[in-house]
């Protein structure tokens, strides 16, 4: 269960890193904008599974 939580955190961080690294190239054309958009999509799409794994982990008995 912890692996799911760690994986979700790493995917969110990967999406944020991709977004921030693509920001300087966003003004140069479509590929920069595509990099920013893909980073945002990766970050947002991995938040829901991360929250679900965290909720399941919180409801389990220790």
PQR file of N, CA, C, O and H, with PARSE charges and radii, in Angstrom:
ATOM      1  N   UNK A   1       0.827  -1.191   0.000 -0.4000 1.5000
ATOM      2  CA  UNK A   1       0.000   0.000   0.000 -0.0000 2.0000
ATOM      3  C   UNK A   1       0.871   1.254   0.000  0.5500 1.7000
ATOM      4  O   UNK A   1       0.538   2.244  -0.651 -0.5500 1.4000
ATOM      5  N   UNK A   2       1.965   1.212   0.716 -0.4000 1.5000
ATOM      6  CA  UNK A   2       2.852   2.378   0.731 -0.0000 2.0000
ATOM      7  C   UNK A   2       3.479   2.608  -0.629  0.5500 1.7000
ATOM      8  O   UNK A   2       3.788   3.743  -0.993 -0.5500 1.4000
ATOM      9  H   UNK A   2       2.236   0.407   1.244  0.4000 1.0000
ATOM     10  N   UNK A   3       3.670   1.528  -1.387 -0.4000 1.5000
ATOM     11  CA  UNK A   3       4.237   1.676  -2.728 -0.0000 2.0000
ATOM     12  C   UNK A   3       3.302   2.490  -3.621  0.5500 1.7000
ATOM     13  O   UNK A   3       3.765   3.276  -4.446 -0.5500 1.4000
ATOM     14  H   UNK A   3       3.419   0.606  -1.092  0.4000 1.0000
ATOM     15  N   UNK A   4       1.992   2.308  -3.463 -0.4000 1.5000
ATOM     16  CA  UNK A   4       1.034   3.093  -4.246 -0.0000 2.0000
ATOM     17  C   UNK A   4       1.107   4.568  -3.880  0.5500 1.7000
ATOM     18  O   UNK A   4       1.032   5.435  -4.752 -0.5500 1.4000
ATOM     19  H   UNK A   4       1.615   1.669  -2.792  0.4000 1.0000
ATOM     20  N   UNK A   5       1.250   4.848  -2.607 -0.4000 1.5000
ATOM     21  CA  UNK A   5       1.334   6.239  -2.165 -0.0000 2.0000
ATOM     22  C   UNK A   5       2.625   6.874  -2.666  0.5500 1.7000
ATOM     23  O   UNK A   5       2.615   8.002  -3.159 -0.5500 1.4000
ATOM     24  H   UNK A   5       1.311   4.144  -1.899  0.4000 1.0000
ATOM     25  N   UNK A   6       3.730   6.154  -2.541 -0.4000 1.5000
ATOM     26  CA  UNK A   6       5.012   6.684  -3.010 -0.0000 2.0000
ATOM     27  C   UNK A   6       4.987   6.864  -4.523  0.5500 1.7000
ATOM     28  O   UNK A   6       5.500   7.858  -5.036 -0.5500 1.4000
ATOM     29  H   UNK A   6       3.738   5.238  -2.140  0.4000 1.0000
ATOM     30  N   UNK A   7       4.396   5.913  -5.240 -0.4000 1.5000
ATOM     31  CA  UNK A   7       4.277   6.039  -6.689 -0.0000 2.0000
ATOM     32  C   UNK A   7       3.437   7.236  -7.097  0.5500 1.7000
ATOM     33  O   UNK A   7       3.771   7.932  -8.056 -0.5500 1.4000
ATOM     34  H   UNK A   7       3.979   5.105  -4.824  0.4000 1.0000
ATOM     35  N   UNK A   8       2.349   7.483  -6.378 -0.4000 1.5000
ATOM     36  CA  UNK A   8       1.519   8.653  -6.670 -0.0000 2.0000
ATOM     37  C   UNK A   8       2.251   9.955  -6.435  0.5500 1.7000
ATOM     38  O   UNK A   8       2.139  10.888  -7.230 -0.5500 1.4000
ATOM     39  H   UNK A   8       2.078   6.918  -5.599  0.4000 1.0000
ATOM     40  N   UNK A   9       3.001  10.024  -5.348 -0.4000 1.5000
ATOM     41  CA  UNK A   9       3.777  11.234  -5.063 -0.0000 2.0000
ATOM     42  C   UNK A   9       4.828  11.456  -6.141  0.5500 1.7000
ATOM     43  O   UNK A   9       5.031  12.585  -6.586 -0.5500 1.4000
ATOM     44  H   UNK A   9       3.092   9.266  -4.703  0.4000 1.0000
ATOM     45  N   UNK A  10       5.497  10.387  -6.563 -0.4000 1.5000
ATOM     46  CA  UNK A  10       6.526  10.527  -7.592 -0.0000 2.0000
ATOM     47  C   UNK A  10       5.938  10.954  -8.934  0.5500 1.7000
ATOM     48  O   UNK A  10       6.563  11.725  -9.662 -0.5500 1.4000
ATOM     49  H   UNK A  10       5.332   9.470  -6.201  0.4000 1.0000
ATOM     50  N   UNK A  11       4.740  10.463  -9.270 -0.4000 1.5000
ATOM     51  CA  UNK A  11       4.108  10.885 -10.517 -0.0000 2.0000
ATOM     52  C   UNK A  11       3.696  12.351 -10.475  0.5500 1.7000
ATOM     53  O   UNK A  11       3.838  13.064 -11.469 -0.5500 1.4000
ATOM     54  H   UNK A  11       4.232   9.836  -8.678  0.4000 1.0000
ATOM     55  N   UNK A  12       3.190  12.803  -9.341 -0.4000 1.5000
ATOM     56  CA  UNK A  12       2.842  14.219  -9.209 -0.0000 2.0000
ATOM     57  C   UNK A  12       4.097  15.074  -9.339  0.5500 1.7000
ATOM     58  O   UNK A  12       4.081  16.097 -10.024 -0.5500 1.4000
ATOM     59  H   UNK A  12       3.075  12.223  -8.534  0.4000 1.0000
ATOM     60  N   UNK A  13       5.179  14.666  -8.688 -0.4000 1.5000
ATOM     61  CA  UNK A  13       6.433  15.420  -8.786 -0.0000 2.0000
ATOM     62  C   UNK A  13       6.987  15.406 -10.204  0.5500 1.7000
ATOM     63  O   UNK A  13       7.532  16.411 -10.660 -0.5500 1.4000
ATOM     64  H   UNK A  13       5.191  13.835  -8.132  0.4000 1.0000
ATOM     65  N   UNK A  14       6.857  14.287 -10.908 -0.4000 1.5000
ATOM     66  CA  UNK A  14       7.307  14.215 -12.297 -0.0000 2.0000
ATOM     67  C   UNK A  14       6.522  15.182 -13.172  0.5500 1.7000
ATOM     68  O   UNK A  14       7.103  15.875 -14.008 -0.5500 1.4000
ATOM     69  H   UNK A  14       6.414  13.470 -10.538  0.4000 1.0000
ATOM     70  N   UNK A  15       5.209  15.232 -12.986 -0.4000 1.5000
ATOM     71  CA  UNK A  15       4.398  16.164 -13.761 -0.0000 2.0000
ATOM     72  C   UNK A  15       4.740  17.610 -13.473  0.5500 1.7000
ATOM     73  O   UNK A  15       4.805  18.426 -14.392 -0.5500 1.4000
ATOM     74  H   UNK A  15       4.737  14.669 -12.307  0.4000 1.0000
ATOM     75  N   UNK A  16       4.961  17.939 -12.205 -0.4000 1.5000
ATOM     76  CA  UNK A  16       5.332  19.313 -11.858 -0.0000 2.0000
ATOM     77  C   UNK A  16       6.705  19.669 -12.411  0.5500 1.7000
ATOM     78  O   UNK A  16       6.914  20.785 -12.885 -0.5500 1.4000
ATOM     79  H   UNK A  16       4.908  17.276 -11.458  0.4000 1.0000
ATOM     80  N   UNK A  17       7.648  18.720 -12.352 -0.4000 1.5000
ATOM     81  CA  UNK A  17       8.982  18.975 -12.883 -0.0000 2.0000
ATOM     82  C   UNK A  17       8.928  19.190 -14.394  0.5500 1.7000
ATOM     83  O   UNK A  17       9.583  20.092 -14.916 -0.5500 1.4000
ATOM     84  H   UNK A  17       7.478  17.813 -11.967  0.4000 1.0000
ATOM     85  N   UNK A  18       8.155  18.368 -15.093 -0.4000 1.5000
ATOM     86  CA  UNK A  18       8.011  18.529 -16.534 -0.0000 2.0000
ATOM     87  C   UNK A  18       7.385  19.875 -16.869  0.5500 1.7000
ATOM     88  O   UNK A  18       7.783  20.523 -17.836 -0.5500 1.4000
ATOM     89  H   UNK A  18       7.624  17.635 -14.668  0.4000 1.0000
ATOM     90  N   UNK A  19       6.417  20.294 -16.081 -0.4000 1.5000
ATOM     91  CA  UNK A  19       5.781  21.589 -16.311 -0.0000 2.0000
ATOM     92  C   UNK A  19       6.773  22.725 -16.126  0.5500 1.7000
ATOM     93  O   UNK A  19       6.874  23.605 -16.981 -0.5500 1.4000
ATOM     94  H   UNK A  19       6.094  19.767 -15.295  0.4000 1.0000
ATOM     95  N   UNK A  20       7.507  22.716 -15.019 -0.4000 1.5000
ATOM     96  CA  UNK A  20       8.433  23.813 -14.747 -0.0000 2.0000
ATOM     97  C   UNK A  20       9.603  23.837 -15.719  0.5500 1.7000
ATOM     98  O   UNK A  20      10.085  24.913 -16.074 -0.5500 1.4000
ATOM     99  H   UNK A  20       7.426  22.001 -14.325  0.4000 1.0000
ATOM    100  N   UNK A  21      10.067  22.674 -16.155 -0.4000 1.5000
ATOM    101  CA  UNK A  21      11.165  22.648 -17.115 -0.0000 2.0000
ATOM    102  C   UNK A  21      10.726  23.103 -18.500  0.5500 1.7000
ATOM    103  O   UNK A  21      11.550  23.581 -19.279 -0.5500 1.4000
ATOM    104  H   UNK A  21       9.676  21.800 -15.867  0.4000 1.0000
ATOM    105  N   UNK A  22       9.446  22.963 -18.819 -0.4000 1.5000
ATOM    106  CA  UNK A  22       8.942  23.364 -20.128 -0.0000 2.0000
ATOM    107  C   UNK A  22       8.511  24.819 -20.184  0.5500 1.7000
ATOM    108  O   UNK A  22       8.288  25.347 -21.274 -0.5500 1.4000
ATOM    109  H   UNK A  22       8.776  22.575 -18.186  0.4000 1.0000
ATOM    110  N   UNK A  23       8.388  25.481 -19.047 -0.4000 1.5000
ATOM    111  CA  UNK A  23       7.909  26.869 -19.038 -0.0000 2.0000
ATOM    112  C   UNK A  23       8.766  27.819 -19.871  0.5500 1.7000
ATOM    113  O   UNK A  23       8.194  28.645 -20.582 -0.5500 1.4000
ATOM    114  H   UNK A  23       8.569  25.053 -18.162  0.4000 1.0000
ATOM    115  N   UNK A  24      10.102  27.757 -19.831 -0.4000 1.5000
ATOM    116  CA  UNK A  24      10.876  28.692 -20.657 -0.0000 2.0000
ATOM    117  C   UNK A  24      10.663  28.497 -22.155  0.5500 1.7000
ATOM    118  O   UNK A  24      10.868  29.432 -22.930 -0.5500 1.4000
ATOM    119  H   UNK A  24      10.566  27.086 -19.253  0.4000 1.0000
ATOM    120  N   UNK A  25      10.260  27.310 -22.571 -0.4000 1.5000
ATOM    121  CA  UNK A  25      10.076  27.026 -23.992 -0.0000 2.0000
ATOM    122  C   UNK A  25       8.646  27.264 -24.462  0.5500 1.7000
ATOM    123  O   UNK A  25       8.363  27.124 -25.651 -0.5500 1.4000
ATOM    124  H   UNK A  25      10.094  26.551 -21.942  0.4000 1.0000
ATOM    125  N   UNK A  26       7.749  27.617 -23.564 -0.4000 1.5000
ATOM    126  CA  UNK A  26       6.342  27.777 -23.924 -0.0000 2.0000
ATOM    127  C   UNK A  26       6.130  28.922 -24.905  0.5500 1.7000
ATOM    128  O   UNK A  26       5.234  28.858 -25.746 -0.5500 1.4000
ATOM    129  H   UNK A  26       7.979  27.731 -22.597  0.4000 1.0000
ATOM    130  N   UNK A  27       6.935  29.957 -24.808 -0.4000 1.5000
ATOM    131  CA  UNK A  27       6.774  31.109 -25.694 -0.0000 2.0000
ATOM    132  C   UNK A  27       7.399  30.876 -27.064  0.5500 1.7000
ATOM    133  O   UNK A  27       7.199  31.688 -27.967 -0.5500 1.4000
ATOM    134  H   UNK A  27       7.664  30.010 -24.125  0.4000 1.0000
ATOM    135  N   UNK A  28       8.145  29.799 -27.245 -0.4000 1.5000
ATOM    136  CA  UNK A  28       8.853  29.575 -28.500 -0.0000 2.0000
ATOM    137  C   UNK A  28       8.039  28.811 -29.529  0.5500 1.7000
ATOM    138  O   UNK A  28       8.456  28.716 -30.683 -0.5500 1.4000
ATOM    139  H   UNK A  28       8.308  29.139 -26.511  0.4000 1.0000
ATOM    140  N   UNK A  29       6.922  28.277 -29.161 -0.4000 1.5000
ATOM    141  CA  UNK A  29       6.114  27.574 -30.147 -0.0000 2.0000
ATOM    142  C   UNK A  29       5.267  26.483 -29.531  0.5500 1.7000
ATOM    143  O   UNK A  29       5.090  26.398 -28.316 -0.5500 1.4000
ATOM    144  H   UNK A  29       6.583  28.354 -28.223  0.4000 1.0000
ATOM    145  N   UNK A  30       4.751  25.656 -30.417 -0.4000 1.5000
ATOM    146  CA  UNK A  30       3.787  24.635 -30.007 -0.0000 2.0000
ATOM    147  C   UNK A  30       4.403  23.575 -29.110  0.5500 1.7000
ATOM    148  O   UNK A  30       3.749  23.122 -28.171 -0.5500 1.4000
ATOM    149  H   UNK A  30       4.894  25.725 -31.404  0.4000 1.0000
ATOM    150  N   UNK A  31       5.642  23.162 -29.369 -0.4000 1.5000
ATOM    151  CA  UNK A  31       6.243  22.078 -28.587 -0.0000 2.0000
ATOM    152  C   UNK A  31       6.451  22.483 -27.132  0.5500 1.7000
ATOM    153  O   UNK A  31       6.307  21.652 -26.235 -0.5500 1.4000
ATOM    154  H   UNK A  31       6.174  23.529 -30.132  0.4000 1.0000
ATOM    155  N   UNK A  32       6.782  23.728 -26.890 -0.4000 1.5000
ATOM    156  CA  UNK A  32       6.902  24.190 -25.515 -0.0000 2.0000
ATOM    157  C   UNK A  32       5.567  24.172 -24.803  0.5500 1.7000
ATOM    158  O   UNK A  32       5.470  23.773 -23.642 -0.5500 1.4000
ATOM    159  H   UNK A  32       6.899  24.403 -27.619  0.4000 1.0000
ATOM    160  N   UNK A  33       4.536  24.610 -25.514 -0.4000 1.5000
ATOM    161  CA  UNK A  33       3.195  24.573 -24.938 -0.0000 2.0000
ATOM    162  C   UNK A  33       2.751  23.137 -24.695  0.5500 1.7000
ATOM    163  O   UNK A  33       2.100  22.847 -23.691 -0.5500 1.4000
ATOM    164  H   UNK A  33       4.614  24.933 -26.457  0.4000 1.0000
ATOM    165  N   UNK A  34       3.104  22.233 -25.617 -0.4000 1.5000
ATOM    166  CA  UNK A  34       2.748  20.824 -25.446 -0.0000 2.0000
ATOM    167  C   UNK A  34       3.454  20.232 -24.228  0.5500 1.7000
ATOM    168  O   UNK A  34       2.876  19.402 -23.526 -0.5500 1.4000
ATOM    169  H   UNK A  34       3.632  22.468 -26.432  0.4000 1.0000
ATOM    170  N   UNK A  35       4.690  20.644 -23.967 -0.4000 1.5000
ATOM    171  CA  UNK A  35       5.413  20.170 -22.787 -0.0000 2.0000
ATOM    172  C   UNK A  35       4.757  20.632 -21.502  0.5500 1.7000
ATOM    173  O   UNK A  35       4.620  19.858 -20.555 -0.5500 1.4000
ATOM    174  H   UNK A  35       5.160  21.318 -24.537  0.4000 1.0000
ATOM    175  N   UNK A  36       4.352  21.892 -21.467 -0.4000 1.5000
ATOM    176  CA  UNK A  36       3.673  22.421 -20.283 -0.0000 2.0000
ATOM    177  C   UNK A  36       2.341  21.706 -20.081  0.5500 1.7000
ATOM    178  O   UNK A  36       2.003  21.316 -18.963 -0.5500 1.4000
ATOM    179  H   UNK A  36       4.464  22.521 -22.237  0.4000 1.0000
ATOM    180  N   UNK A  37       1.593  21.536 -21.158 -0.4000 1.5000
ATOM    181  CA  UNK A  37       0.286  20.882 -21.053 -0.0000 2.0000
ATOM    182  C   UNK A  37       0.427  19.427 -20.615  0.5500 1.7000
ATOM    183  O   UNK A  37      -0.360  18.947 -19.799 -0.5500 1.4000
ATOM    184  H   UNK A  37       1.868  21.853 -22.066  0.4000 1.0000
ATOM    185  N   UNK A  38       1.419  18.727 -21.147 -0.4000 1.5000
ATOM    186  CA  UNK A  38       1.580  17.322 -20.756 -0.0000 2.0000
ATOM    187  C   UNK A  38       2.013  17.199 -19.300  0.5500 1.7000
ATOM    188  O   UNK A  38       1.606  16.262 -18.614 -0.5500 1.4000
ATOM    189  H   UNK A  38       2.058  19.117 -21.810  0.4000 1.0000
ATOM    190  N   UNK A  39       2.826  18.127 -18.823 -0.4000 1.5000
ATOM    191  CA  UNK A  39       3.208  18.107 -17.415 -0.0000 2.0000
ATOM    192  C   UNK A  39       2.020  18.325 -16.502  0.5500 1.7000
ATOM    193  O   UNK A  39       1.892  17.667 -15.469 -0.5500 1.4000
ATOM    194  H   UNK A  39       3.156  18.889 -19.381  0.4000 1.0000
ATOM    195  N   UNK A  40       1.156  19.245 -16.879 -0.4000 1.5000
ATOM    196  CA  UNK A  40      -0.045  19.507 -16.081 -0.0000 2.0000
ATOM    197  C   UNK A  40      -0.971  18.291 -16.102  0.5500 1.7000
ATOM    198  O   UNK A  40      -1.548  17.930 -15.075 -0.5500 1.4000
ATOM    199  H   UNK A  40       1.261  19.780 -17.718  0.4000 1.0000
ATOM    200  N   UNK A  41      -1.114  17.662 -17.265 -0.4000 1.5000
ATOM    201  CA  UNK A  41      -1.978  16.486 -17.372 -0.0000 2.0000
ATOM    202  C   UNK A  41      -1.443  15.334 -16.526  0.5500 1.7000
ATOM    203  O   UNK A  41      -2.214  14.658 -15.845 -0.5500 1.4000
ATOM    204  H   UNK A  41      -0.645  17.955 -18.099  0.4000 1.0000
ATOM    205  N   UNK A  42      -0.126  15.104 -16.560 -0.4000 1.5000
ATOM    206  CA  UNK A  42       0.460  14.025 -15.749 -0.0000 2.0000
ATOM    207  C   UNK A  42       0.244  14.304 -14.267  0.5500 1.7000
ATOM    208  O   UNK A  42      -0.136  13.406 -13.515 -0.5500 1.4000
ATOM    209  H   UNK A  42       0.501  15.654 -17.113  0.4000 1.0000
ATOM    210  N   UNK A  43       0.484  15.542 -13.845 -0.4000 1.5000
ATOM    211  CA  UNK A  43       0.327  15.877 -12.425 -0.0000 2.0000
ATOM    212  C   UNK A  43      -1.127  15.731 -11.976  0.5500 1.7000
ATOM    213  O   UNK A  43      -1.398  15.162 -10.919 -0.5500 1.4000
ATOM    214  H   UNK A  43       0.792  16.271 -14.456  0.4000 1.0000
ATOM    215  N   UNK A  44      -2.055  16.241 -12.775 -0.4000 1.5000
ATOM    216  CA  UNK A  44      -3.460  16.186 -12.373 -0.0000 2.0000
ATOM    217  C   UNK A  44      -4.034  14.778 -12.446  0.5500 1.7000
ATOM    218  O   UNK A  44      -4.866  14.407 -11.618 -0.5500 1.4000
ATOM    219  H   UNK A  44      -1.835  16.703 -13.634  0.4000 1.0000
ATOM    220  N   UNK A  45      -3.601  13.989 -13.426 -0.4000 1.5000
ATOM    221  CA  UNK A  45      -4.153  12.641 -13.552 -0.0000 2.0000
ATOM    222  C   UNK A  45      -3.623  11.696 -12.486  0.5500 1.7000
ATOM    223  O   UNK A  45      -4.238  10.665 -12.217 -0.5500 1.4000
ATOM    224  H   UNK A  45      -2.926  14.290 -14.099  0.4000 1.0000
ATOM    225  N   UNK A  46      -2.502  12.026 -11.879 -0.4000 1.5000
ATOM    226  CA  UNK A  46      -1.957  11.135 -10.854 -0.0000 2.0000
ATOM    227  C   UNK A  46      -2.378  11.537  -9.446  0.5500 1.7000
ATOM    228  O   UNK A  46      -2.081  10.816  -8.494 -0.5500 1.4000
ATOM    229  H   UNK A  46      -2.001  12.864 -12.097  0.4000 1.0000
ATOM    230  N   UNK A  47      -3.050  12.651  -9.291 -0.4000 1.5000
ATOM    231  CA  UNK A  47      -3.495  13.066  -7.959 -0.0000 2.0000
ATOM    232  C   UNK A  47      -4.628  12.170  -7.456  0.5500 1.7000
ATOM    233  O   UNK A  47      -4.631  11.785  -6.287 -0.5500 1.4000
ATOM    234  H   UNK A  47      -3.291  13.238 -10.064  0.4000 1.0000
ATOM    235  N   UNK A  48      -5.586  11.835  -8.317 -0.4000 1.5000
ATOM    236  CA  UNK A  48      -6.734  11.046  -7.869 -0.0000 2.0000
ATOM    237  C   UNK A  48      -6.331   9.646  -7.395  0.5500 1.7000
ATOM    238  O   UNK A  48      -6.774   9.243  -6.320 -0.5500 1.4000
ATOM    239  H   UNK A  48      -5.583  12.149  -9.266  0.4000 1.0000
ATOM    240  N   UNK A  49      -5.510   8.876  -8.142 -0.4000 1.5000
ATOM    241  CA  UNK A  49      -5.083   7.573  -7.603 -0.0000 2.0000
ATOM    242  C   UNK A  49      -4.277   7.703  -6.315  0.5500 1.7000
ATOM    243  O   UNK A  49      -4.374   6.847  -5.435 -0.5500 1.4000
ATOM    244  H   UNK A  49      -5.150   9.204  -9.015  0.4000 1.0000
ATOM    245  N   UNK A  50      -3.484   8.766  -6.195 -0.4000 1.5000
ATOM    246  CA  UNK A  50      -2.719   8.991  -4.969 -0.0000 2.0000
ATOM    247  C   UNK A  50      -3.653   9.217  -3.789  0.5500 1.7000
ATOM    248  O   UNK A  50      -3.441   8.646  -2.718 -0.5500 1.4000
ATOM    249  H   UNK A  50      -3.405   9.461  -6.909  0.4000 1.0000
ATOM    250  N   UNK A  51      -4.680  10.038  -3.966 -0.4000 1.5000
ATOM    251  CA  UNK A  51      -5.631  10.291  -2.880 -0.0000 2.0000
ATOM    252  C   UNK A  51      -6.424   9.037  -2.534  0.5500 1.7000
ATOM    253  O   UNK A  51      -6.729   8.801  -1.365 -0.5500 1.4000
ATOM    254  H   UNK A  51      -4.852  10.501  -4.835  0.4000 1.0000
ATOM    255  N   UNK A  52      -6.762   8.229  -3.538 -0.4000 1.5000
ATOM    256  CA  UNK A  52      -7.486   6.983  -3.270 -0.0000 2.0000
ATOM    257  C   UNK A  52      -6.621   6.016  -2.471  0.5500 1.7000
ATOM    258  O   UNK A  52      -7.105   5.387  -1.530 -0.5500 1.4000
ATOM    259  H   UNK A  52      -6.514   8.420  -4.488  0.4000 1.0000
ATOM    260  N   UNK A  53      -5.357   5.892  -2.833 -0.4000 1.5000
ATOM    261  CA  UNK A  53      -4.459   4.997  -2.091 -0.0000 2.0000
ATOM    262  C   UNK A  53      -4.264   5.489  -0.669  0.5500 1.7000
ATOM    263  O   UNK A  53      -4.190   4.689   0.264 -0.5500 1.4000
ATOM    264  H   UNK A  53      -4.964   6.403  -3.598  0.4000 1.0000
ATOM    265  N   UNK A  54      -4.182   6.794  -0.501 -0.4000 1.5000
ATOM    266  CA  UNK A  54      -4.015   7.347   0.839 -0.0000 2.0000
ATOM    267  C   UNK A  54      -5.262   7.110   1.691  0.5500 1.7000
ATOM    268  O   UNK A  54      -5.153   6.815   2.882 -0.5500 1.4000
ATOM    269  H   UNK A  54      -4.242   7.444  -1.259  0.4000 1.0000
ATOM    270  N   UNK A  55      -6.443   7.237   1.087 -0.4000 1.5000
ATOM    271  CA  UNK A  55      -7.690   7.014   1.826 -0.0000 2.0000
ATOM    272  C   UNK A  55      -7.830   5.547   2.225  0.5500 1.7000
ATOM    273  O   UNK A  55      -8.260   5.246   3.339 -0.5500 1.4000
ATOM    274  H   UNK A  55      -6.532   7.476   0.120  0.4000 1.0000
ATOM    275  N   UNK A  56      -7.472   4.639   1.329 -0.4000 1.5000
ATOM    276  CA  UNK A  56      -7.537   3.212   1.658 -0.0000 2.0000
ATOM    277  C   UNK A  56      -6.564   2.894   2.781  0.5500 1.7000
ATOM    278  O   UNK A  56      -6.889   2.141   3.699 -0.5500 1.4000
ATOM    279  H   UNK A  56      -7.122   4.883   0.425  0.4000 1.0000
ATOM    280  N   UNK A  57      -5.380   3.467   2.708 -0.4000 1.5000
ATOM    281  CA  UNK A  57      -4.367   3.231   3.738 -0.0000 2.0000
ATOM    282  C   UNK A  57      -4.821   3.788   5.092  0.5500 1.7000
ATOM    283  O   UNK A  57      -4.521   3.200   6.131 -0.5500 1.4000
ATOM    284  H   UNK A  57      -5.116   4.079   1.963  0.4000 1.0000
ATOM    285  N   UNK A  58      -5.535   4.908   5.090 -0.4000 1.5000
ATOM    286  CA  UNK A  58      -5.979   5.529   6.340 -0.0000 2.0000
ATOM    287  C   UNK A  58      -7.084   4.716   7.017  0.5500 1.7000
ATOM    288  O   UNK A  58      -7.209   4.752   8.241 -0.5500 1.4000
ATOM    289  H   UNK A  58      -5.778   5.385   4.246  0.4000 1.0000
ATOM    290  N   UNK A  59      -7.885   3.985   6.241 -0.4000 1.5000
ATOM    291  CA  UNK A  59      -9.001   3.237   6.818 -0.0000 2.0000
ATOM    292  C   UNK A  59      -8.616   1.833   7.264  0.5500 1.7000
ATOM    293  O   UNK A  59      -9.434   1.132   7.860 -0.5500 1.4000
ATOM    294  H   UNK A  59      -7.784   3.956   5.247  0.4000 1.0000
ATOM    295  N   UNK A  60      -7.408   1.419   6.991 -0.4000 1.5000
ATOM    296  CA  UNK A  60      -6.973   0.089   7.436 -0.0000 2.0000
ATOM    297  C   UNK A  60      -6.563   0.133   8.894  0.5500 1.7000
ATOM    298  O   UNK A  60      -6.045   1.137   9.382 -0.5500 1.4000
ATOM    299  H   UNK A  60      -6.743   1.988   6.507  0.4000 1.0000
ATOM    300  N   UNK A  61      -6.801  -0.955   9.568 -0.4000 1.5000
ATOM    301  CA  UNK A  61      -6.403  -1.042  10.978 -0.0000 2.0000
ATOM    302  C   UNK A  61      -4.887  -1.221  11.066  0.5500 1.7000
ATOM    303  O   UNK A  61      -4.300  -1.936  10.254 -0.5500 1.4000
ATOM    304  H   UNK A  61      -7.222  -1.770   9.171  0.4000 1.0000
ATOM    305  N   UNK A  62      -4.267  -0.589  12.025 -0.4000 1.5000
ATOM    306  CA  UNK A  62      -2.804  -0.723  12.145 -0.0000 2.0000
ATOM    307  C   UNK A  62      -2.381  -2.112  12.603  0.5500 1.7000
ATOM    308  O   UNK A  62      -1.188  -2.377  12.750 -0.5500 1.4000
ATOM    309  H   UNK A  62      -4.745  -0.009  12.685  0.4000 1.0000
TER
END
